[in-house]
Amino acid sequence: MEVERVQALATVGLDALPAQFVRPSHERPENSRAIEGMTVPVISLSQPHHALVRTIHEACREWGFFLVTDHGIPPQLIRRLQEVGGEFFRLPQEEKEKYANDPSRGSFEGYGTKMTKNREEKVEWVDYFFHLMHPPCKVKHEVWPQHPPSYREVTEEYNKEILKVTEVLLELISEGLGLEKNALKATLGGDQMELEMKINLYPPCPQPQLALGVEPHTDMSAVTILVPNEVPGLQVWKDGSWFAVDYLADALFFHVGDQIEVLSNGKYKSVLHRSLVNKEKTRMSWAVFCTPPHEALIGPLPGLIDDHNPAKYSTKTYAEFRHRKFNKLPQ
Ligand SMILES: O=C(O)CCC(=O)C(=O)O
C-alpha cells in the first residue's frame, strides 16, 4: 500500500501546504493562539517526599500535566536516544519503508503516517515510528529499527530507566489519591504493565500557521512521559485556553492519560494537548505511553467511590476502551 510520507513531501520544497493538511479555520494555530507568560508546573523529584506528593497531586488535579526534573535519567542517555531516533529518520526512504506499519490491518508497530479516509478529513504534519518496549515477553525486536545498529541497546537502556521513573511517579500519584503506594501499578497489570515508544518526526512545514503536528487529543494511556528535541511545539489545554510548553533541557513531559482519569473517578483529568510545527526546523519527540495490558479491567478504584461520590465512569477492559476510542464510540 502506497503511503505519502510527510518527510518526503517536505524535502521536495513545497511553497504552499497541500489541502489535506490545512486545518479548518477554528483549529489553525493562527486563530487559536496560546496564552503567553504562564508556565506549566515544573516538579523536581529531589524535593522532600511529603512536598512531592502534594505538588504532584496539585499538578495532576489542576493541569493533568507537568515537567519532571531531577529524575535520575542521565542526560547522555536522552541524547543517545535522540541520536538513534534521528538516524533512523535520516535513512533513505526505501529503507524506512521496510518497516511500514498498516493500522487498517491491525499492524500498529513500525513506521507510519496517518492517512485521510475521505476528502474532508484533515491529516497531521507528522511521521512516526511506534513499537512496544515492555514487558519483555511481548516485545518484537524484529519490528524495531535495525539501523542504526545501536538502536536496540540504547532503547533498551532507556526503557529500563523510564520504567523506574514511571513506577516512582505511579507510587507518588497513588499516595496523592490517598491510596496504598502500589495501587495504581497493580491495577495497571503489575509486571505486565506495558510501555510503548512513539517517535514523532515533524519536518519543517511551509505554512505552520495553517497546520497541526498532532491534533487536539487526550492519550488512551494511563500516563505518557515524553522528551522532545529543543524545538518547542507542545501545547496543553487548561480552563478553556491553550498554554505553550517551553523547552526545558532534559526535563520529562508528564501527561495524565485516560486510564488515570477513569481510575481516579475524574479527580485527575486526562490532559488535552496538541503540537504545532515550525517553518524552518524539524521537531522530534519521544513519547512513552504506559498502558495496562488489553485484558485488564479498568474502572473507578473502589477506594475512591462511595455514596457521596458515585462512579462517573463504566468499568471495562482496556481492549474495549481502545476499540471505542479508535472508533469514536461513547465510552
Ligand atoms: O510531540 C508532542 O509533543 C506530542 C505528541 C503526542 O501528543 C502524541 O504523539 O500523541
Ligand as a Chemical Component Dictionary entry (heavy atoms), coordinates in Angstrom:
data_LIG
# 
_chem_comp.id                   LIG 
_chem_comp.type                 NON-POLYMER 
_chem_comp.pdbx_formal_charge   0 
_chem_comp.three_letter_code    LIG 
# 
loop_
_chem_comp_atom.comp_id 
_chem_comp_atom.atom_id 
_chem_comp_atom.alt_atom_id 
_chem_comp_atom.type_symbol 
_chem_comp_atom.charge 
_chem_comp_atom.model_Cartn_x 
_chem_comp_atom.model_Cartn_y 
_chem_comp_atom.model_Cartn_z 
_chem_comp_atom.pdbx_ordinal 
LIG O1 O1 O 0 5.141 15.775 20.093 1  
LIG C1 C1 C 0 4.495 16.113 21.063 2  
LIG O2 O2 O 0 4.894 16.963 21.854 3  
LIG C2 C2 C 0 3.131 15.485 21.332 4  
LIG C3 C3 C 0 2.997 14.102 20.757 5  
LIG C4 C4 C 0 1.692 13.459 21.042 6  
LIG O3 O3 O 0 0.812 14.032 21.657 7  
LIG C5 C5 C 0 1.444 12.082 20.584 8  
LIG O4 O4 O 0 2.298 11.502 19.921 9  
LIG O5 O5 O 0 0.351 11.559 20.908 10 
# 
loop_
_chem_comp_bond.comp_id 
_chem_comp_bond.atom_id_1 
_chem_comp_bond.atom_id_2 
_chem_comp_bond.value_order 
_chem_comp_bond.pdbx_ordinal 
LIG O1 C1 DOUB 1 
LIG C1 O2 SING 2 
LIG C1 C2 SING 3 
LIG C2 C3 SING 4 
LIG C3 C4 SING 5 
LIG C4 O3 DOUB 6 
LIG C4 C5 SING 7 
LIG C5 O4 DOUB 8 
LIG C5 O5 SING 9 
# 
